[in-house]
Structure formats: structure tokens, C-alpha cells
Amino acid sequence: MNMDKLEVIVNWLPVILQGFGFDILISLLAMLIGSIAGLFLGFGQVAEHATVRLVSRIVTQFFRNAPWLVILFFCIYLLPFEIRAFGLEIPFPAWAKGVIGLSFPVMGNVSEVVRGGIQSLPSGQWEAADALGLNRAQTMRLCIIPQAIKRMMAPWMNTYAVLIMATPLVSIVGVNDSVKVAGSMLSTLENPALLIWVYGLILLLFFMYCAPIALLTKRIEARAK
């Protein structure tokens, strides 16, 4: 890379970093919403009531296997652009729709993580709790969940790693993330020679963010064995 290209990228670096920070914010919000919803959906998969289990499994498998981009488009076009309440018009921006769109597949994956973590425990844990006279809610709260959390952490973090790598999809629906900012930058400069360097920088940013997550996941997974 010659000095002219380097100078251009350095000048635009704060804008690209701002877009990348927006990617991280969207991923964290989507992970929070998806994890909370997936937690309840996962409990539904191991519920005593057969109908609750069936519905929870159908919803889980649907969102686990649906294309993320298609879900994003559904949210962008089906959710309103503004919400009217008590005489107020509250805007509903594209990034908020992107957060909701990404939270659905996260919900499906977290639900499966919760189900797998709970069902991975030996049946003796349930039998011991039953022998102590604990009901199902007490068994889950006092015995099963504390042990299952350790087994859930590594796959839960893997889900977040997949999410952060999928977050640039929101650029397609008009959100000003790092990829959208890079596209605007290249259009403004009209210099195709910068394309590989700009997108290479974005790849490097994602690698620097995701690599520590992958290493931490391996360490947690090793401790859980």
C-alpha cells in the first residue's frame, strides 16, 4: 500500500470504527433480547406439558433453520416505521428493526443451548432431587440450572460469535454499520484500488474482536469437561 492510500484510510478510520462500534452495539442488544427469549423457549422444550414442549420445539427449529437475511427483511418491511401512542409519534428506526430481526435466530439457537444443557445432566440428578422431596420448579432452580449453566456457557458464546459475524447483514437493509460506511466511503472516493484495503481493514477488526471470544470459549469448554 502506498502512502496516499494509507493516508486516505487513516483519515476515514474514525468513521469506520464508529460503524464497527455500531455493529458491536447491535450484536449485544440482539444477543440480550434473543438470550432472554431463548431462555424461556428452552425451558418450554423441557416442560412437563406436552403441548408446551411441542410448540417450543417447533418455534425453536423454525428460527434456528430460517435464513437470517430473510428474517431481517421480514422485520424491515412488516414492522412499522413509527409507533403512535398517547398522541405521540415515536420513530422506529432501521437499526432497531435489525436488532429485532437478528434476535429471532439467536432466540432459536439459545433455546437449543438451554435444552441441551439441561438434558445433558445425568438422570441421577433428577432422581436425587425427587428423593429429597423437591418439586420440579425447586429441582430446576436448586439442582439442574446451576449445573447446566457451566455446560451452556461455551455454546452460548459460540452463538454470540456467529451473531457478531452475521451483524453486517444489517447494512443491506440500510443500517449505517461498518460495511455500509465502507461502501459510502468507496462511493465518495471513487477509487476501486482502495476496495481490498478498506474491506480488509473491516475483516481485521472483526477478527480482532472475535478471536479473543473464540479463545475464551475454548477455555470455558475445557473447564466444563
Rosetta blueprint (number, residue, H / E / L):
1 M L
2 N L
3 M H
4 D H
5 K H
6 L H
7 E H
8 V H
9 I H
10 V H
11 N H
12 W H
13 L H
14 P H
15 V H
16 I H
17 L H
18 Q H
19 G H
20 F H
21 G H
22 F H
23 D H
24 I H
25 L H
26 I H
27 S H
28 L H
29 L H
30 A H
31 M H
32 L H
33 I H
34 G H
35 S H
36 I H
37 A H
38 G H
39 L H
40 F H
41 L H
42 G H
43 F H
44 G H
45 Q H
46 V L
47 A L
48 E L
49 H L
50 A H
51 T H
52 V H
53 R H
54 L H
55 V H
56 S H
57 R H
58 I H
59 V H
60 T H
61 Q H
62 F H
63 F H
64 R H
65 N H
66 A L
67 P L
68 W H
69 L H
70 V H
71 I H
72 L H
73 F H
74 F H
75 C H
76 I H
77 Y H
78 L H
79 L L
80 P L
81 F L
82 E E
83 I E
84 R E
85 A E
86 F L
87 G L
88 L E
89 E E
90 I E
91 P E
92 F L
93 P L
94 A H
95 W H
96 A H
97 K H
98 G H
99 V H
100 I H
101 G H
102 L H
103 S H
104 F H
105 P H
106 V H
107 M H
108 G H
109 N H
110 V H
111 S H
112 E H
113 V H
114 V H
115 R H
116 G H
117 G H
118 I H
119 Q H
120 S L
121 L L
122 P L
123 S H
124 G H
125 Q H
126 W H
127 E H
128 A H
129 A H
130 D H
131 A H
132 L L
133 G L
134 L L
135 N L
136 R H
137 A H
138 Q H
139 T H
140 M H
141 R H
142 L H
143 C H
144 I H
145 I H
146 P H
147 Q H
148 A H
149 I H
150 K H
151 R H
152 M H
153 M H
154 A H
155 P H
156 W H
157 M H
158 N H
159 T H
160 Y H
161 A H
162 V H
163 L H
164 I H
165 M H
166 A H
167 T H
168 P H
169 L H
170 V H
171 S H
172 I H
173 V H
174 G L
175 V L
176 N L
177 D L
178 S H
179 V H
180 K H
181 V H
182 A H
183 G H
184 S H
185 M H
186 L H
187 S H
188 T H
189 L H
190 E L
191 N L
192 P H
193 A H
194 L H
195 L H
196 I H
197 W H
198 V H
199 Y H
200 G H
201 L H
202 I H
203 L H
204 L H
205 L H
206 F H
207 F H
208 M H
209 Y H
210 C H
211 A H
212 P H
213 I H
214 A H
215 L H
216 L H
217 T H
218 K H
219 R H
220 I H
221 E H
222 A H
223 R H
224 A H
225 K L
